[in-house]
Amino acid sequence: MEDFLYNFANFESLAQVWPLLLKGFWMTLLLGGATVLGGAGLGIIIASVHALGLRWLNPLLIVWVDFFRSFPPIVLLLFIYYGLPALGIELPAFAAAVIGLSLNSSGYYGEIFRAGIESVPKGQTEAARSTGLSPIQAIIWIVLPQAIKNVIPPLTTNTLEVIKST
């Protein structure tokens, strides 16, 4: 029992390490918040453009989503932080982490939002269009609010995954 208390309940060690743990906690919150905003923002853009039905653009969106969903985040982070300087692009560590994790999570968020948009009945879009809204306005003002309501559980799960990956 003494070994357990010495190794795992050593309050002197905890007092010394506490500032580092607190600093790591705040960095996780900051990085997680920035990554969620970046990934979700890109995901909404991807899903909204996909919903417009531009046949020439949809294959590019599918490639984007599949590429960043299948690419391991650590490899993407290493490529951005260590590979881009070879091309003359140097980024601070925090910016590289936000960009890498946002690109990775944008694929997941894009698919979640796309599924949400497809869950909204077509009649909603048609009704919005009949009132004089443009296709983009119909998506932004009518379809997206209903779609986001439909996908709150997977959004929550993915957001927790993003926070854990930071």
N, C-alpha and C positions, 0 to 999 in steps of 0.2 A: 504494500500500500504506500509505503514511503517513496518508492521509486515513481509510482504513478503521480503522487502529489508533487514530487520534485520536478518531473518532466512536463506534466500537463497542467498543473495548477500553481505554477510558479509566478506569483504576482509581481515579483521583482522584474522578471523578464518581460511580463506583460506591460509593466510601467515603462520599460525602455523601448518596447516595440510599438506601443500605442500610437505615437505620433505618425509612424510610417503606415500603420493600418488605417488611420484616419485620413491621411493624404491619399492612399490608394482608394478608399471609399469615395472621396470627393471626385477623384479622377474618373472612377467608374461611372458615377452619376453624370458627370459632364460629357464624357465620351459616349455613354449610352444615350443621353438625350440628343446630342448632335447627330449620332448615327441613326436613331429612330426618325428624327425629323428629315434627314437627308434621304434615307431609304424609303420612308413612306411618301415623301414628296415625289421622288422619282417613280415610285410604284403607282401613284395616282396618275401621273403624266402618262406612263406606259399604258395603263388600263384605259384611260380616257381616249388616247389616240387609237388604241385597238378597237374601242367601241365605235369610233367614227367609221370604221369599215373601209379604210383605204387599202385596197387589195395589194398595192405595190409596197406598202409600208409594213403590213402585218408580218411577212416573213422576217424582216429585220428585227421587229419587236420580239418575235419568237426566238430568234438566234440570241438576242440580248439576254432574255430571261433564262434560256437554257444554259448559256455560257456562264453567267454569273451565279446561277444556282448550282451548277456542277463544279465550279472552281472552288477548291478549298480556301477558306478565308486566310489561313496563315500563309499560303503560297501567294495569294493576291497581295497581302500586306508586305511580304518580302519583296515581291516584284516592284511594287510602288515605291517602297522606301529605299531599296538597294539597286533596283534596275533602272528606274527613271533618271538617276544622276548620270548614268552612262549616256543618256540621250540629252543631257544638259538641263534636266528639270530636277531641281532639288527642292524637296518639301520638308517642313518641320515634321517631327515625329507625330505630333497630335493631328496635324492636317492629313498626313499620309494614312493614319489609322482611321480617321473619319471617312476619307474618300474610299479606302478599301472596304471597310465594313458597310458603308452606305451602298456601294456598288453591289456587294454580295447580297445585302438584304433587299435591294430594289427588285431583284428577281422574285423573291418570295412575296414581298408586298404587292408587286405587280400582278402576280397570279391570284392573290387573295382578292384584290380589288376588281380584277377582271371577272372572277367568279361572282362577286357581289353585283357587278353591273349586269351580268347575264341573268342573275336571279330576279331582276326587276322586270315585270311584264312589259312586252313591247308596246302595249296600249298606253303606258305612261309616257313613253317617248313620242308616240304618235299624237297624244293629246297635247303635249307640250309644243310640238311642232305646229299643231293646228291653231294654237294661240298666237303664232307669229315668232316664236323663239327660233333662233338658229340652231343647228345641230350641236354646236359647242355649248350654247346657253342651255339647251335642253339637258345635256349631260351634267353640266355644273350645277344647275339650280333644281332640277327635278330628279334625275337618275342617281347622282352620287349620294345625296342625303339618304335615300332609301337603301342604296347599296351598302353604305357604311353601317347602317343599322343592322343589315343582314349578316355582316361579317365581323361583328364585334368579338365573338369568341376566338376565331383564328387570328384576328389582329392582336388580341391580348397574348395568345400563345407565342406568336412570332416576335412580339415586342419583348417578352420575357427571354426568348432565345437570343435576341440581339443583345440584351443587357448582359446575359451570361457570357456571351462571346467576347464582350469587352473586358 
